[in-house]
Amino acid sequence: MIAQLACTACHKIGAQAGGPIGPDLSRIGATRDSVYLRRAILDPNADVAKGFQPGLMPPNYGEQLYARELEMLVGYLAALK
């Protein structure tokens, strides 16, 4: 199964026009480490960013991603500085 994630539907990332539903991820790697980012993907309600509602991010991304895909996504986000 190949995961089809549309992060920019809810999150702004850099110059990409993203949605305002989730936090801006443009510089997330400057403030969050890979452990935090991995947990935020696998258990999105564990720590909800201030000003955002819990329960909006689907809790099943871990089921949609191969382990390699998850690590690639975490690496990408961690590099956003």
N, C-alpha and C positions, 0 to 999 in steps of 0.2 A: 504494500500500500504506500503510495507517495502522498505525503501530506500536502494539502493545499491551504496554506495560511494566507490570510489577507490582513496582515497586521496594520497596514495603512488605512484600512477601513475605519479603525478606531484610534490609531496612534499616528501622530506626525513624526516623521523620521527625516531629519535634514531638510532639504529643499522640496521633498515630496509633499504634495498636498495631502495631508492626512486628516482623519476625523478628530473631533474634539471629545470623543467619548472616553478615551483613555489618556493617560499622561503622555506628554511629549517625550519621545525616546531619543531625540537627536544627540544628547550628550549623556545618556544613561550610564555608560561605562566609566564616566568620570566620578560618579557618586556611588555606584553599586558594583560589587564584585561578581564573579561568575557563579559562586554559590547562591547568592541572592537571586540572580537572574534565572538560574535553573529552577529554583524553588518557585519563583514567580510564574514561570510557565507551567510547571507541573501542578502547582497548588495556588492558583491565582488569588484565592481569598485569604491566604495565610497572612498577608500584609498588604492591605489596600492603601494606595497613595492618598494622602490627604486631599480632600475635595472631590474624590471620586467614589462612586457607589460600589459596594461589593456585589458580586453575582453577575456582573456584566460580561466578564471574559469567560468564555467556555472553559469548564474545568477538565475537559477531556483531551487537551492537546497532547498530553503524554501518551495517549492511546493512538493518536494520529501520526506521531513521529517515530521514525526509527531512532535508535540511540545515537547514531552518527548524525542524523539530521538535527536532533536536539543539541548536540555538542557544537555543530556548525552554527546554529542560531545563537546559542549562548556566546560563542566566540565572536560572532558578528556584533552582537549587542555590547559585549564587553569592550570592543574596539571603538565604539562610538564615543569619542572624547572630544 
